[in-house]
Amino acid sequence: MRKLSVIPKKSFLNDQIFNLMQKSMPITCIDLVILKRGPNRTIEILLIKRSLKTEVGKWCNIGGRVIKNERLAATIKRQAKRELGVSVAIIPPWRPNRPLCVMDDPKADPQKHSVTLVYPVTIKSGRLKDFGPEFSRVRWFSAKKLPSPIGFNHRQELKAVLEKIKNTPF
């Protein structure tokens, strides 16, 4: 089985075609809003501090592109493992084919127009990485005291998740 990558290989797409495609059409992505219950059942959210040129230094959810022939469940699993070193579980009643919401703001990402499926998840297993390929820090925040600045349209994603998740047991 070949290893999937979000970075196009020279034999797959050359940079010119990849850049043209990214500028010409929406890219399907997933974002994971990682949640846990803190003291007194308060909601805490895990965010990363981006270290890549787009949105560098801003707090963000983890996420990424859906690769051709990859099921949404596999994208969720791949992103959580690759970025954070953990396995996650989608909080019911949501599931891979039923995201909590779909974000489609063409201006949310300065590099591309993405259509993003947003999933509320919890960490099932694994040891959380302190840093990763796209971030320099990772930190839990109280849902009532989120940091600034938050990148992309992730503040809107967090608001949508918090509105729908508040009465959900997890």
Disulfide bonds with the S-S distance in Angstrom:
none
